[in-house]
């Protein structure tokens, strides 16, 4: 029987049918045992050795692993009824410092000096990391549709940033030679390979994506974006700055209330002042020969503090977008879209905490990268089940589960309650979550991804037992 994760790889092709079959089997094993090591997931030496050989095989490229999933993601984007589909971009580091057997991973650019020895000397400690820059498609309701672009690399040489003196003005270095070029690469891939109008996609980035080259690319390719401002840029040739323009040239402003939590998870109602204006972003002096000013909309959401209010982190968001804003409602919509950027942080948590990819002990960098590409799809799957079930409670359970899984969940539910007759996706999703510790009380809210992950693993164990009967 085809599992749900296998549906993402129906068109996989490595040029060898044996490799195609092996990949689908490995995907099923790792998906059914998320968080387990490769030997534990494969269960015997023959399958474990086959998996090790697969991840060492030079014919297996990251693009070939990801392409079938990207095609399925593009199909889900086409079926999305929303006017826009959000593409979230972000970077995470995967630490393998305590991985003694890896052979060819370069040291990262962090440097730590451990406690001095008796003779006064210190031990230099290098961090060994892989860096992953991911683009995740998302509906405006927060349902992840899949990965549209993925880049994994390690830094080619160690840089002691604590003592390094700046010798070159970074604004004069070509963007192609910078690590930040990852933003432009993934935006270009996500838009050009989607086989749909780029006007339907809105790219969301944090402050690291605030680059004039990104604005220029999106302006040329008619690509939409909403990014958070990191630099107080020039908006005039006489020294006018962006932050001042927001105060002096406001088109419209208003307020709205927002419930927020501080670092101690204490709730409070914040009054937010929202304003927007149209600005011309001027390139820096070194770029004015090649780039012209670009007209964008500047949105500011800033918390209004009372006399007795002194929160530790008052809210202030400054956003830039090339989407036209004609009302406060439209500006508020862009603020809401940016708030959904946190979903990609949850996705990384699924990857690291749920799938435990940092515990993998493959011995080559390329093997790790192939493994991470596969696990990025497995992580999306469990995240998608969680969010899709919340947003489509009355849908069919067959959209998330196989017929065999539905049959087993029904038997488990009827054993506890003989009158149970679940029909909707929510009914079966709750039964799945209960296997992971969800109590389904009125005060409990919706199950989280960790509960879903635990329940899914238990369901796979029960499924194995049914198959052996």
C-alpha positions in Angstrom: 0.0 0.0 0.0 1.3 3.5 -0.9 1.9 5.7 2.2 1.0 9.4 2.1 4.7 10.4 2.1 5.3 8.2 -0.9 2.7 10.2 -2.9 5.3 13.1 -2.8 7.8 10.9 -4.7 5.6 9.2 -7.4 7.7 10.9 -10.2 11.1 10.4 -8.6 13.8 9.5 -11.1 17.5 9.0 -10.5 18.1 7.3 -13.8 18.0 3.8 -12.1 14.8 2.1 -11.1 16.6 0.3 -8.3 17.6 3.7 -6.8 14.0 5.0 -7.2 12.6 2.0 -5.3 15.3 2.2 -2.6 14.6 5.9 -2.1 10.8 5.4 -1.7 11.5 2.6 0.9 13.9 4.8 2.9 11.4 7.7 2.8 8.7 5.4 4.2 11.1 4.0 6.9 12.2 7.4 8.1 8.7 8.9 7.9 7.3 6.0 10.0 10.1 6.4 12.6 10.6 10.2 12.8 13.4 11.1 15.2 14.9 7.6 15.0 18.4 6.9 13.8 18.9 5.3 10.4 19.6 1.8 11.9 16.6 2.0 14.2 14.3 3.1 11.3 15.6 0.4 8.9 15.5 -2.3 11.5 18.1 -4.7 10.1 21.6 -4.6 8.7 20.7 -5.2 5.0 18.3 -2.2 4.9 20.6 0.0 7.0 23.6 -0.7 4.7 21.4 0.0 1.6 20.4 3.3 3.2 24.1 4.2 3.9 25.1 3.3 0.3 22.2 5.4 -1.0 23.2 8.5 0.8 26.8 8.0 -0.4 25.8 7.6 -4.0 27.1 10.5 -6.2 24.1 10.1 -8.6 21.8 11.3 -5.9 21.6 15.1 -6.1 19.6 17.4 -3.9 17.6 18.7 -6.8 16.5 15.2 -7.8 15.3 14.5 -4.3 13.4 17.7 -4.0 12.0 18.1 -7.5 9.0 15.7 -7.2 8.0 17.4 -3.9 8.3 20.8 -5.5 6.1 19.7 -8.4 3.4 18.6 -5.9 3.9 21.9 -4.0 3.2 23.9 -7.2 0.1 21.8 -7.8 -1.2 22.6 -4.3 -0.4 26.3 -4.9 -2.5 26.2 -8.1 -5.4 24.7 -6.2 -5.1 27.3 -3.4 -8.2 29.5 -3.7 -6.6 32.5 -1.9 -5.7 35.5 -4.0 -2.1 35.2 -2.8 0.2 32.4 -1.6 2.9 33.3 0.8 6.5 32.1 0.4 8.4 32.2 3.7 12.2 32.4 3.6 14.6 31.9 6.5 17.9 30.3 7.4 18.8 27.9 10.2 22.1 26.3 11.3 22.4 22.6 12.0 25.2 21.9 14.5 27.4 18.8 14.2 30.2 20.0 16.5 30.0 16.8 18.6 29.9 14.6 15.5 33.4 13.0 15.8 33.2 10.8 12.7 32.3 13.3 10.0 35.2 13.8 7.6 34.8 16.8 5.3 32.7 19.4 7.1 34.4 22.7 7.3 34.5 24.7 10.6 32.0 27.4 11.0 32.9 31.0 11.6 32.3 31.1 15.3 35.2 30.8 17.7 34.9 29.9 21.4 37.8 30.0 23.9 37.3 27.4 26.6 38.5 27.8 30.2 42.2 28.2 30.6 44.3 25.2 31.6 46.7 25.1 34.5 49.5 26.6 32.4 47.3 29.5 31.3 46.7 28.3 27.7 43.3 28.1 26.2 41.7 25.5 23.9 40.3 26.9 20.7 36.9 25.4 19.9 35.4 25.4 16.4 31.7 25.0 15.6 30.9 22.7 12.7 27.6 23.6 11.1 25.6 23.1 8.0 23.5 26.1 7.0 20.1 25.5 5.5 18.1 28.3 3.7 14.5 27.2 3.1 11.6 28.6 1.2 8.2 27.3 2.4 4.9 27.9 0.6 2.0 28.9 3.0 -1.6 29.8 2.6 -2.9 33.0 4.1 -4.6 30.8 6.7 -1.3 29.3 7.8 -1.3 25.9 6.1 2.1 24.9 4.7 1.9 23.7 1.1 5.5 22.5 0.7 9.1 23.5 0.1 9.7 25.5 -3.0 13.5 26.0 -2.8 16.2 24.7 -0.6 19.9 25.5 -0.3 22.3 23.7 2.1 26.0 24.5 2.4 28.9 24.9 4.9 31.3 27.9 5.1 34.4 27.1 3.0 36.8 28.6 5.6 36.9 29.6 9.2 36.6 33.3 10.0 37.5 34.7 13.4 34.9 37.5 13.4 35.9 38.6 16.9 39.3 39.8 15.8 38.9 40.3 12.1 39.5 43.8 10.9 37.4 45.1 8.1 39.6 45.5 5.0 36.9 45.8 2.3 33.8 47.9 2.2 31.0 45.3 2.1 28.8 47.5 0.0 31.3 47.3 -2.8 31.5 43.5 -2.8 29.3 41.9 -5.6 26.2 40.3 -4.2 26.9 37.1 -6.0 30.0 36.5 -3.8 28.1 37.1 -0.5 26.3 34.6 1.6 23.2 36.8 1.5 22.8 35.9 -2.2 20.8 33.0 -0.9 17.8 35.2 -0.6 17.9 36.2 -4.3 18.6 32.6 -5.4 15.6 31.1 -3.5 13.2 33.9 -4.5 14.2 33.5 -8.2 13.9 29.7 -8.0 10.5 29.8 -6.2 9.1 32.2 -8.7 10.5 30.9 -12.0 10.0 27.2 -11.3 6.4 27.4 -10.0 4.8 27.5 -13.5 2.3 29.9 -12.2 2.0 33.7 -12.3 4.6 35.3 -10.0 1.9 37.9 -9.1 0.1 35.2 -7.0 3.2 34.7 -4.8 4.3 37.0 -2.0 7.8 36.5 -0.6 8.2 37.1 3.1 11.6 37.8 4.6 13.0 39.0 7.9 15.6 41.8 8.4 18.4 39.7 6.9 16.6 40.1 3.5 16.7 43.9 3.5 18.9 44.2 0.3 18.6 46.7 -2.6 19.5 43.9 -5.0 16.5 42.0 -3.8 14.2 45.0 -4.4 15.7 45.4 -7.9 15.2 41.7 -8.8 11.6 41.8 -7.7 11.0 45.0 -9.6 12.4 43.5 -12.8 10.5 40.2 -12.5 7.2 41.7 -11.2 7.6 39.6 -8.0 5.8 40.6 -4.8 7.5 40.8 -1.5 7.0 42.0 2.1 10.2 42.3 4.1 11.2 43.7 7.5 13.4 46.8 7.4 17.0 46.5 8.8 18.5 49.7 7.4 17.5 53.3 7.7 17.9 53.9 4.0 18.1 57.1 2.0 14.7 58.1 0.5 16.0 61.3 -1.0 19.2 62.7 -2.6 19.5 65.4 0.1 20.0 63.0 3.0 16.4 62.2 3.9 16.1 58.9 5.7 13.4 56.2 5.7 12.5 56.4 9.4 11.9 60.2 9.1 9.9 59.8 5.9 7.5 57.5 7.8 6.8 60.4 10.3 6.6 63.3 7.8 4.9 61.8 4.7 2.2 59.6 6.2 -0.6 58.8 3.8 -2.9 57.4 6.4 -2.7 56.2 10.0 -4.8 54.5 12.6 -4.8 52.2 15.6 -5.7 48.6 16.5 -5.5 46.4 19.6 -3.4 43.3 19.7 -3.1 40.6 22.4 0.6 39.7 22.9 2.7 37.7 25.3 6.0 38.7 26.8 9.0 36.4 27.3 7.4 35.1 30.5 4.2 34.2 28.6 2.2 36.9 30.4 -0.6 38.2 28.2 -1.3 41.9 27.7 -3.3 44.1 25.3 -1.1 46.3 23.2 -2.4 49.4 21.4 -0.7 49.6 18.0 -0.4 52.7 15.9 -0.4 51.7 12.2 0.7 54.0 9.4 1.9 53.8 5.8 3.6 56.0 3.2 5.0 55.7 -0.3 8.8 56.2 -0.5 11.5 56.1 -3.1 14.4 53.9 -1.9 17.7 55.4 -3.1 20.7 53.0 -3.7 23.9 53.6 -1.8 26.6 55.7 -3.5 28.5 52.6 -4.8 25.4 51.3 -6.5 23.9 54.4 -8.0 25.7 53.8 -11.4 23.9 50.4 -11.8 20.6 50.9 -10.0 17.8 53.4 -10.1 15.6 54.4 -7.2 12.6 52.1 -6.5 9.2 53.1 -5.4 7.9 51.1 -2.4 5.4 51.3 0.4 6.6 51.7 3.9 4.5 50.4 6.8 5.1 51.1 10.5 3.4 49.3 13.3 4.5 50.7 16.7 3.1 50.1 20.1 1.6 53.1 21.9 2.8 53.1 25.6 0.9 54.6 28.5 2.5 56.4 31.3 2.7 53.4 33.6 3.5 50.9 30.8 7.1 49.7 30.3 7.2 46.3 28.5 10.5 44.7 28.0 10.1 44.4 24.3 7.7 47.0 22.9 6.4 46.2 19.5 7.8 48.1 16.5 7.7 46.6 13.0 8.9 48.4 9.9 8.0 46.8 6.6 8.7 47.5 3.0 6.5 46.1 0.2 6.0 46.6 -3.5 2.3 45.7 -3.3 0.0 48.7 -3.6 -1.5 49.8 -0.4 -4.7 51.9 -0.7 -6.2 51.6 2.8 -5.3 50.8 6.4 -7.0 47.5 6.0 -4.6 46.6 3.2 -1.6 47.7 5.4 -2.9 45.6 8.3 -3.1 42.6 5.9 0.6 43.0 5.2 1.4 43.1 8.9 -0.6 39.9 9.4 1.2 38.2 6.5 4.5 39.1 8.1 3.3 37.7 11.4 2.9 34.3 9.7 6.7 34.2 9.1 6.9 32.6 12.5 5.5 29.4 10.9 8.8 28.7 9.3 10.4 28.8 12.7 7.9 26.1 13.8 8.9 24.1 10.7 12.6 24.3 11.8 11.5 23.1 15.2 9.8 20.1 13.7 13.0 19.4 11.7 15.3 19.6 14.7 13.2 18.5 17.7 10.8 16.1 15.9 13.0 14.6 13.3 16.2 15.1 15.3 18.3 15.7 12.2 21.2 17.0 14.2 21.6 13.5 15.7 22.3 11.9 12.3 25.8 10.3 12.2 26.4 9.9 8.5 30.1 10.4 7.9 30.2 12.7 4.8 29.0 16.2 4.2 27.2 15.2 1.0 25.5 12.3 2.7 24.2 14.6 5.4 22.9 17.1 2.8 21.0 14.4 1.0 19.6 13.1 4.3 18.5 16.7 5.3 16.8 17.2 1.9 14.7 14.1 2.5 13.9 15.0 6.1 12.9 18.5 5.1 10.0 16.9 3.2 9.2 14.5 6.0 9.1 17.5 8.5 6.8 19.4 6.2 4.5 16.4 6.1 3.9 16.3 9.9 3.6 20.1 10.1 1.1 20.0 7.2 -1.1 17.4 9.0 -1.2 19.5 12.1 -2.1 22.8 10.3 -4.4 21.3 7.6 -6.5 19.5 10.2 -7.0 22.7 12.1 -8.1 24.7 9.1 -10.2 22.0 7.5 -12.0 20.2 10.5 -14.9 19.1 8.3 -12.8 17.7 5.5 -12.3 14.0 4.6 -9.8 12.0 6.8 -8.5 10.5 3.5 -6.8 13.8 2.7 -4.3 13.2 5.5 -4.4 9.5 6.3 -4.3 6.2 4.4 -7.4 3.9 4.4 -5.5 1.5 6.6 -4.6 4.2 9.2 -8.3 5.4 9.2 -9.5 1.8 9.8 -7.1 1.4 12.8 -8.0 4.8 14.3 -11.7 3.9 14.0 -11.1 0.6 15.9 -9.1 2.3 18.6 -11.8 4.9 19.1 -14.7 2.4 19.1 -12.9 0.2 21.7 -13.0 3.2 24.1 -16.4 4.3 23.0 -18.6 1.8 21.2 -21.0 4.6 19.9 -18.1 6.5 18.3 -18.9 7.2 14.6 -16.3 9.7 13.4 -16.6 11.0 9.9 -14.7 14.2 9.6 -11.0 14.9 9.5 -11.1 16.5 12.9 -12.6 13.4 14.5 -9.8 11.2 13.2 -7.1 13.8 13.9 -8.2 14.1 17.5 -7.9 10.3 17.9 -4.5 10.4 16.3 -3.4 13.2 18.8 -4.8 11.2 21.7 -2.3 8.5 21.0 0.3 11.2 21.5 -1.1 12.5 24.8 -3.8 14.9 23.8 -6.6 15.0 26.4 -9.3 16.7 24.2 -10.6 18.8 27.1 -12.4 22.1 26.3 -9.6 24.1 27.8 -6.8 22.3 25.9 -7.1 24.0 22.5 -5.8 22.3 19.4 -3.1 19.6 19.4 0.4 20.8 18.6 2.9 19.2 16.2 4.8 17.4 19.0 1.6 15.7 20.1 0.7 14.9 16.5 4.2 13.5 15.9 4.1 11.2 19.0 0.6 10.0 18.0 1.7 9.3 14.5 4.7 7.2 15.7 2.4 5.2 17.9 0.0 4.7 15.1 2.8 3.3 12.9 3.7 0.8 15.6 0.1 -0.3 15.9 -0.1 -0.5 12.2 2.9 -2.8 12.1 1.2 -5.1 14.6 -2.0 -5.3 12.6 0.0 -6.2 9.5 1.7 -9.1 11.3 -1.6 -10.6 12.4 
